[in-house]
Amino acid sequence: MPQSADREYLERRHRQSLERARAASDPAIARVHENFAGRYAAALAREASEEAKG
């Protein structure tokens, strides 16, 4: 998968996880989605770091 597709996928999943966390009525489910969002954010940061290296 091209890097731009990877980044788009991670950005989309990050955004969806945040939206699902906000929409969750159960705090435990919200935390699960927040955890996913954090993992997607970390993956995006790693990808950005790798792109910056060349």
N, CA, C and O of each residue as an XYZ file, in Angstrom:
216
protein
N       0.855     -1.174      0.000
C       0.000      0.000      0.000
C       0.899      1.233      0.000
O       1.827      1.320      0.803
N       0.630      2.193     -0.898
C       1.449      3.416     -0.915
C       1.363      4.168      0.405
O       0.382      4.062      1.141
N       2.409      4.925      0.684
C       2.453      5.645      1.966
C       1.284      6.595      2.132
O       0.746      6.719      3.232
N       0.878      7.272      1.059
C      -0.244      8.211      1.191
C      -1.528      7.468      1.554
O      -2.350      7.984      2.312
N      -1.706      6.256      1.016
C      -2.890      5.462      1.364
C      -2.826      5.024      2.815
O      -3.841      5.020      3.511
N      -1.626      4.651      3.281
C      -1.453      4.292      4.688
C      -1.831      5.473      5.587
O      -2.579      5.322      6.553
N      -1.304      6.632      5.252
C      -1.568      7.820      6.065
C      -3.062      8.149      6.055
O      -3.638      8.460      7.097
N      -3.688      8.081      4.877
C      -5.118      8.372      4.784
C      -5.931      7.382      5.626
O      -6.885      7.767      6.303
N      -5.544      6.118      5.577
C      -6.227      5.099      6.377
C      -6.087      5.414      7.866
O      -7.072      5.388      8.604
N      -4.865      5.709      8.305
C      -4.629      5.995      9.722
C      -5.374      7.249     10.160
O      -5.947      7.286     11.249
N      -5.366      8.280      9.311
C      -6.089      9.513      9.641
C      -7.586      9.255      9.755
O      -8.246      9.748     10.670
N      -8.115      8.471      8.809
C      -9.543      8.163      8.835
C      -9.915      7.367     10.076
O     -10.906      7.679     10.737
N      -9.127      6.336     10.402
C      -9.419      5.510     11.576
C      -9.259      6.317     12.870
O     -10.023      6.124     13.816
N      -8.284      7.209     12.918
C      -8.097      8.066     14.091
C      -9.334      8.936     14.295
O      -9.876      9.022     15.397
N      -9.768      9.580     13.211
C     -10.949     10.445     13.282
C     -12.189      9.646     13.689
O     -12.964     10.098     14.531
N     -12.383      8.462     13.098
C     -13.538      7.635     13.442
C     -13.501      7.195     14.904
O     -14.534      7.162     15.572
N     -12.327      6.863     15.390
C     -12.207      6.439     16.789
C     -12.568      7.576     17.735
O     -13.255      7.365     18.735
N     -12.102      8.786     17.417
C     -12.454      9.941     18.250
C     -13.957     10.191     18.231
O     -14.562     10.465     19.267
N     -14.559     10.094     17.040
C     -16.001     10.307     16.921
C     -16.777      9.256     17.718
O     -17.757      9.575     18.390
N     -16.335      8.017     17.636
C     -17.017      6.940     18.366
C     -16.840      7.107     19.870
O     -17.745      6.793     20.644
N     -15.687      7.595     20.281
C     -15.470      7.834     21.711
C     -16.434      8.904     22.217
O     -17.021      8.764     23.290
N     -16.591      9.966     21.443
C     -17.507     11.042     21.845
C     -18.957     10.568     21.861
O     -19.749     10.998     22.699
N     -19.298      9.680     20.930
C     -20.688      9.227     20.802
C     -21.052      8.117     21.788
O     -22.235      7.851     22.004
N     -20.073      7.478     22.375
C     -20.347      6.333     23.259
C     -21.071      6.792     24.523
O     -20.691      7.779     25.153
N     -22.102      6.065     24.870
C     -22.826      6.394     26.102
C     -22.207      5.695     27.309
O     -22.410      6.122     28.446
N     -21.468      4.645     27.073
C     -20.803      3.895     28.140
C     -19.357      4.375     28.255
O     -18.610      4.295     27.280
N     -18.948      4.868     29.417
C     -17.579      5.374     29.573
C     -16.497      4.331     29.253
O     -15.423      4.684     28.766
N     -16.771      3.071     29.521
C     -15.780      2.027     29.214
C     -15.581      1.897     27.708
O     -14.456      1.722     27.239
N     -16.658      1.981     26.965
C     -16.570      1.898     25.503
C     -15.865      3.141     24.965
O     -15.080      3.054     24.022
N     -16.144      4.285     25.558
C     -15.466      5.522     25.142
C     -13.961      5.378     25.341
O     -13.183      5.802     24.486
N     -13.545      4.789     26.452
C     -12.110      4.596     26.703
C     -11.474      3.671     25.686
O     -10.336      3.887     25.268
N     -12.204      2.641     25.285
C     -11.680      1.727     24.260
C     -11.415      2.497     22.969
O     -10.353      2.356     22.363
N     -12.373      3.303     22.557
C     -12.203      4.081     21.324
C     -11.105      5.137     21.486
O     -10.364      5.404     20.540
N     -10.993      5.730     22.656
C      -9.908      6.694     22.903
C      -8.553      5.996     22.812
O      -7.587      6.564     22.304
N      -8.491      4.768     23.306
C      -7.256      3.991     23.225
C      -6.897      3.729     21.759
O      -5.745      3.895     21.358
N      -7.886      3.319     20.967
C      -7.645      3.117     19.541
C      -7.160      4.413     18.899
O      -6.205      4.401     18.122
N      -7.807      5.524     19.217
C      -7.416      6.813     18.641
C      -5.969      7.141     18.996
O      -5.219      7.637     18.155
N      -5.584      6.871     20.217
C      -4.203      7.112     20.631
C      -3.210      6.260     19.865
O      -2.124      6.721     19.513
N      -3.584      5.021     19.610
C      -2.695      4.134     18.842
C      -2.575      4.603     17.397
O      -1.490      4.561     16.817
N      -3.685      5.048     16.815
C      -3.625      5.576     15.452
C      -2.793      6.855     15.415
O      -2.036      7.068     14.468
N      -2.922      7.703     16.424
C      -2.118      8.930     16.480
C      -0.631      8.596     16.576
O       0.195      9.246     15.937
N      -0.296      7.598     17.364
C       1.102      7.188     17.489
C       1.626      6.645     16.165
O       2.759      6.930     15.778
N       0.805      5.868     15.474
C       1.212      5.336     14.174
C       1.413      6.463     13.169
O       2.344      6.419     12.365
N       0.546      7.472     13.209
C       0.712      8.628     12.328
C       2.003      9.374     12.637
O       2.707      9.811     11.727
N       2.312      9.518     13.916
C       3.545     10.201     14.313
C       4.768      9.422     13.840
O       5.731     10.016     13.354
N       4.738      8.105     13.976
C       5.847      7.267     13.500
C       6.024      7.419     11.991
O       7.144      7.549     11.498
N       4.916      7.400     11.272
C       4.975      7.527      9.807
C       5.549      8.882      9.424
O       6.378      8.967      8.518
N       5.121      9.934     10.096
C       5.636     11.278      9.803
C       7.130     11.357     10.078
O       7.875     11.987      9.328
N       7.561     10.716     11.153
C       8.972     10.704     11.505
C       9.790      9.969     10.439
O      10.871     10.418     10.057
N       9.266      8.844      9.967
C       9.953      8.090      8.925
C      10.024      8.862      7.624
O      11.038      8.812      6.928
N       8.954      9.580      7.284
C       8.951     10.398      6.063
C       9.965     11.531      6.171
O      10.614     11.876      5.184
N      10.105     12.106      7.350
C      11.045     13.205      7.546
C      12.488     12.733      7.394
O      13.357     13.491      6.962
N      12.733     11.478      7.754
C      14.096     10.929      7.637
C      14.488     10.695      6.181
O      15.670     10.673      5.840
N      13.489     10.523      5.337
C      13.817     10.376      3.927
C      13.333      9.149      3.368
O      13.538      8.889      2.182
